[in-house]
Amino acid sequence: MIESHHQIDPEAWARLAQRFHAAIPHSLAIGLTLVDAGPPSVHMRLPYRDVFLGDIDAGLWHTGIAAVAADATCGLAVFLTLSARSAIATLDLRMDHLRPAVAGSALDVVADCHHVTQRMAFVTAVLHQDDPTRPVARATATFARTGRLAPT
């Protein structure tokens, strides 16, 4: 079950998403950018940087950077899905790495908040490079609704 929303135009969703995203310093520090947002889905992109490599010789991304991008994108999907602007916290993030992310290409994360209860929210995400039909990873996340209001 997804909470009901007041109808908000796409530009308003984008502004709200940017405010949420700007409040997470590490997301900004790594260069994660918003591509599209409209509940219950969010699409973010992390441009390639050499510092993201875990295996320099093979030219492969470190899986930890993928987890950071997935967590931030899933959190934004939850935040935009909630009808009340409550603070949230990641309880669980499971990453299934299907194939390596390779140097030279951005990492796209598309998250979908598919179920919300009074205290929890559940999200799935797909991470890919260039071709959405060939994911590099899938993520499943659970978020707690803390009961506090989110900062504005």
N, C-alpha and C positions, 0 to 999 in steps of 0.2 A: 504494500500500500504506500502510495506517495501522497504527501500532504498536499492539500489544495492551495493554490496561489491566487493572489490577486493578479489580474492581467497586467504584465509589465512589458513595455516595448523592448525590442532587442538592444537598443542603445542603453537603456536603463540597466539591463542585465549586465552588459559589458562594463558599465561604470561601477556597479556593485562588485563584479568579479575583480576589476582592477584594484579597488580599495582593499578587498580581502587579500589579494595577491601581494600588494604592497606592504601589508602588515607582517609578512613572513620574510625576514631578512635573508635567510639562506637561499630561498627561491630566487630572489633578486640577484644575489651574489653569484649564482651559477649561470644566470642569464635565461632562466625559464620564462617564456613569453606566452601570453594568452592568444590563441588562434580563434577560438569560438566558445561561447558560453550561452547556454539556454537550458534551464533545468529540464530534465535531470542529468543532462550530459555536458561535459566540458572537454575541450581539446586544447592541449598545451604543447609547446614545442621547445626543445632544448637544443640550441645550435651546437654543433661539434666544436670542441676545443681540445687541444693536445693534452691538457692537464687531466682530462677525463679518461685517459687510457690506463687500463690496468695491466695490459700486456703490450708494452711498447713495440717489441720485436714483431709480434703478430698483428699489431694494429687493431686491438680489440678494446672496447670500452670496459671500464670497471663496472661490475654489476651494482656496486653501492650507489653510484650516481643515478642509475636507473631507478633504484628504490626511492631515492630522494624525490625524483621527478614524479614517480607514481604516487607517493604519499601526498605531495602537494596538490596534484591534480585531483586525486580522489577526495581530499578534504574540501577543495573548492566545489566539487560536484555536490557534496553533502550540504555545504553551507548554502548554496543557491537553491537547493531543493526544499530546505526547511522554510516553513511559512513564518516562523518566529526567528529572529536573528539571535539564536543561542550559540554560546561557545561550544566547540567540539574538541575532542581529543582522540587521537588514533589509539585504538586498543590492540588491533591486530592487522598486520600487513603481510600477506603471503605472496611471494613472487615465484612464479614458475618460469624459469629461463629456458626458452625453446631453441634458441640459436644465438650466437654471439652478435652483439651490436658492433659494427665495424667503423673504423676511422673514416673521417671525411663526410659522413652523412649525419644530419640532425636526427634527434630522437623525438618522435611524436608520441604523445600519451593521450588516449581518448578514454575518459572515465564516465561511468553511468551509475548514478545512485538509484538502485532498483527497489529498495524497500526501506521504510522508515517506521520505527515504533516510537513510543513515548520517550524511551531512553536510549535507543540505538539507531544507527543507520548503516546500511550495507551497500557496498560499492564493488563493481568489477571494472577492470581497465585492461586495455590492450596497448602495448608499446610496439611501435614499428619504425622502420626507417624506409622512407620513400614509397613502399608498397604495403598498404593496409592489409592485403591478403596474405602477407608473409610476416606475421608478428615475431618479434624477438623475445617477447615476454608477455605473460598475462599476470595480472595482480587481482587479488581479492582482499578487501579491507573491511574492517568493522570499526565504526566510530561511536564513541559515547557522546551523548548530549549532556553537557555538564550541569545544565539548569541555570547557568549564569548567562547574562546577556553578553553578546559579542561586542568588542569595542567598535565604535563607529568612527 
